[in-house]
Amino acid sequence: MATTIDFIEYVCDQITGVGKIRYRKMFGEYMVYVNDKPILLVCDNTVFVKILPCLDETMREADKEFPYDGAKEHYVLDIDNTEFSKKVIAILEPVTPIPKPKKKGR
């Protein structure tokens, strides 16, 4: 089941105020960017965050799942908990780099 547009818009509404938010459809699912940094992966109406040492304490009780076949395991973020979601983003945003533009081939 692919993520619905209603769900991706709900995710963005839940994190309003954390910075400039946008989303992009990728491979039938979505990436949510905060300040042009890829922060949340949304697959099958579930929100995922990368497992990083800076989140070990904050996300210690979170479920872990694979967002899609072939992906690394990610934390599942309870997006219904707005305050907690914003806290997680506040931790991730400073340590997540802005992706470098891909060079176009000749």
Number of C-alpha atoms within 10 A of each C-alpha: 8 13 17 16 13 9 15 23 12 13 22 18 12 17 21 12 10 16 14 11 17 15 19 13 13 11 9 12 20 22 21 21 20 23 15 17 20 20 21 22 22 26 22 15 18 19 23 24 22 16 15 12 9 12 15 11 8 13 19 10 9 13 12 17 14 14 21 11 6 7 9 11 15 19 21 22 21 14 18 12 11 15 11 16 17 17 13 18 18 14 13 21 19 10 11 14 12 13 9 6 6 6 6 5 4 3
